Amino acid sequence: MSEKDPRKLADCLKGKKVLLMAGQLCEEIDFGNKKLLDYVVEISNRIGAPIAATGNTPLSLKAKGAKSVRKMWAAEVVNYMRWPWEDPVIDRKPDLLVLIGYGPAVAQGLASAVRDGETMALGNTYVKGATYSLPDSPSLGKWQQSLEEIVQALG
């Protein structure tokens, strides 16, 4: 399945055991009135999902009000998705791993390495290897609009 509609992606987040994986681009992408980091926190808090903070994102996520953040390496999260879950960021292996803050090649690599779970890529480029992905965005404004639609659909 390859869902691209932001509102339907929001529906996919509801009722599942979700882990958000925040990459370094969350710190760097600024839409003007919000950073990508803000969307990670909003999504996490609205669905009660913990965040596996990779790169240098943990302190900023906590400062923005994220309720459950743990510093992790991207490779270890993907490894745990292939083998028995071992990390206390979440009590059991998530049903859905959400990738946000990664370039398209990295997101593709991470998504394709996951076993026994679904993946969702919330970047500005469609990720073919993800179970769910936002479509290609022709501009930062369109990408931000898609993220806003997801947040609003989550209530």
C-alpha positions in Angstrom: 0.0 0.0 0.0 1.2 3.5 -0.7 -1.0 6.1 0.8 -0.1 9.7 0.0 -3.0 11.8 1.2 -2.1 13.7 4.5 -5.5 13.1 6.1 -5.4 9.4 5.4 -1.8 9.3 6.7 -3.1 10.8 9.9 -5.8 8.1 10.1 -3.0 5.5 9.8 -1.3 6.9 12.9 -4.4 6.5 15.0 -4.9 3.3 17.0 -1.4 1.9 16.3 1.7 1.5 18.4 3.8 4.3 16.8 7.4 5.4 17.3 8.5 8.7 15.7 12.1 8.8 14.5 13.4 12.4 14.3 16.5 13.0 12.2 18.9 15.9 12.1 16.9 17.8 9.4 14.3 18.5 12.1 16.8 21.0 13.5 17.6 22.5 10.2 14.4 22.9 8.3 12.6 26.1 9.0 9.3 26.9 7.4 9.4 30.5 8.6 6.8 30.4 11.3 7.6 26.8 12.4 10.4 24.3 12.3 10.1 20.7 11.3 10.9 20.0 14.9 7.6 21.6 15.9 5.6 19.2 13.8 7.4 16.2 15.3 6.4 17.4 18.8 2.8 18.2 17.8 2.3 14.8 16.2 4.0 12.9 19.1 1.9 14.7 21.7 -1.4 14.3 19.8 -1.1 10.6 19.4 0.9 9.9 22.6 3.8 8.4 20.7 7.4 8.5 21.9 10.2 9.9 19.9 13.5 8.2 19.0 15.7 11.3 18.7 18.6 10.8 16.3 21.3 13.3 15.4 21.3 16.4 17.7 17.6 16.5 18.2 16.9 15.3 21.8 17.4 18.6 23.7 15.5 20.7 21.2 12.6 18.2 21.2 12.4 18.3 25.0 12.6 22.1 25.0 9.7 22.3 22.5 7.5 20.2 24.9 7.8 16.6 23.7 6.7 14.3 26.4 8.6 11.2 25.6 12.1 11.5 24.0 15.0 9.2 24.0 18.4 9.6 22.2 18.9 6.7 19.9 21.0 5.8 16.8 19.1 5.4 13.6 20.8 2.1 13.0 19.8 0.7 16.3 16.1 1.5 15.8 16.1 -0.2 12.5 18.0 -3.2 14.0 15.4 -3.5 16.7 12.7 -3.5 14.0 14.3 -6.6 12.6 15.0 -8.5 15.8 13.5 -8.6 19.3 12.7 -5.1 20.7 15.2 -4.2 23.4 14.9 -0.5 24.1 12.8 1.2 26.8 11.8 4.2 24.6 8.6 2.1 24.0 7.5 -1.1 25.8 7.3 -3.3 22.7 8.1 -3.2 19.0 6.0 -0.5 17.3 3.5 -1.3 14.6 4.5 1.8 12.7 7.8 3.6 12.5 7.5 7.2 11.3 10.5 8.8 9.7 10.8 12.5 9.7 13.8 14.7 9.3 15.8 12.5 6.9 16.8 13.1 3.3 15.1 10.9 0.7 18.0 8.5 0.3 18.4 7.9 4.0 14.6 7.6 4.5 14.5 5.0 1.7 17.4 3.1 3.2 15.8 3.1 6.7 12.4 2.2 5.4 13.7 -0.7 3.3 15.6 -2.2 6.3 12.6 -2.5 8.5 11.0 -5.9 9.0 7.9 -6.9 11.0 6.4 -3.4 10.9 5.1 -0.6 8.7 6.9 2.6 7.9 5.7 6.1 7.2 7.9 8.8 5.6 6.9 12.4 6.3 9.5 14.1 4.1 9.2 16.4 1.1 10.0 13.5 -1.3 8.0 10.4 -1.9 9.7 7.4 -0.4 8.9 4.3 -2.5 10.2 1.8 0.1 7.9 3.2 2.9 4.5 1.6 3.6 3.1 5.2 3.6 4.7 8.4 2.4 3.8 12.0 1.7 4.0 12.7 -2.1 6.7 14.8 -3.7 6.3 18.4 -2.6 7.1 21.1 -5.2 7.9 23.6 -2.4 8.5 23.9 1.3 5.1 25.6 1.5 3.3 22.6 0.1 5.2 20.3 2.4 4.3 22.4 5.4 0.7 22.4 4.3 0.7 18.6 4.2 2.2 18.5 7.7 -0.4 20.9 8.9 -3.2 18.7 7.5 -1.8 15.7 9.4 -1.7 17.6 12.6 -5.2 19.0 12.2 -6.6 15.6 11.3 -5.1 14.2 14.5 -7.3 16.6 16.5 
